[in-house]
Every structure is written in structure tokens, then in C-alpha cells.
Amino acid sequence: MNLLNIFKTDKSKIKGELTFKVRDKWGRTKQLWQENWLGKLIRKTLGVDLQGISFLGRWTDQLVFNNLVVNAGLAGMASRCNGSGGEAAFTYLAVGIGTTAPAAGNTALETEITDSGLARASATVSRVTTTVSNDTAQLDKTWNVTGTKAVTEAGAFNAASSGTLLGRQTFSAVNVANGDTLQVIYKFQMS
């Protein structure tokens, strides 16, 4: 395994971020583990998630990750730009429990969650400004959790089931329990 590939993002000019926020049943923000480069290296190479060790990351109110736009997503965006191919708009978010690192060839989440109130759902979509006016597509979804899960991946799609995957990312476990809310904000910056 080439260790440099662990930290590589997609080669497209499209960039952005994935943000997670969790609140308990009383609306209080839950602390989440934001791993640093060393924590990510250990998790990816050894398959060990070492949360709480200070030199591997920090506790925070929200997690922020770079996204990976996959090949099928790039083709889908090209279709949306000129209407060739009839690709539907990317308006759905999904979360899962897969841990395999994202790759450009991905077409789905590794293990998408379909229960516990965390099934794929339509997001609130908008355009926001990152560098120039309206240069970023944003998908925002808050799920009401009805079970207990350790969420480790997320993705954006263009259909309620199956469909084309636009972007995927994996991360250190985000633990949610019955009564929590999980908010995911997925951004795709075009500039």
C-alpha cells in the first residue's frame, strides 16, 4: 500500500468538505473525535480507531473532512452541465458503516445504513458562496436517530435508491444513539 494514497483527495478541480454534527435528545451538542493525519494513518493502515489519544486528534463540536468526488460523479456532473446523458440532480445523502478507504472507482457506499432512522434521504439543497458567488453546491440533511450506530462513511447520490454516487468519504466512527440527531452537510465547490 502506498502511504501517500491514504491522504490523496480526488484529482478533479471540484473540492469541498463534509461536515458532521450530532445532538443528543435534549438538543445538546455531542463531542466528536476529529483525527489528525497520524490518527488517520493508523486507522487506514492498521484498521485501528484510537479515539481520545491527544496526539492522534482532538474532541470537537463538529467534524470536517475533505470530500472525494468519484469518477461516476464527475461523469454525472458533466451530464448535468450540458444535458447529455440525462443524469438526475444529486440531492440525496446517505451514511454507512463501511471502513474501506474511498476510491475514485466507488459507485456506492460500502455498507449503507437503511435502518435506525438513518436511511438515505433527500437533502435540503442550495448554492452557497465559498470563493465566488454561488460556486458551491450544498446538501444538508438532519436525521432523527432511532437506534445505535457507529457511522463511518457518507456519500451523496442522485436517487433515493441505487443511483449515481457523486462523492464518498470514510472517517473515524461517529457514534449515535436513539434520540440523537445527526446532521450532515456535504459541499461541492466548483471554483
Secondary structure, 3 states (H helix, E strand, C coil): CCHHHHCCCCCCCCECEEEEEEECCCCCECCEEEECHHHHHHHHHHCCCCCCCHHHEEEECEEEEECCECHHHHHHHHHHHHCCCCCCCCCEEEEECCCCCCCCCCCCCCCECCCCCCCCEECEEEEECCCCCCCEEEEEEEEECCCCEEEEEEEEECCCCCCCEEEEEEEEEEEECCCCEEEEEEEEECC
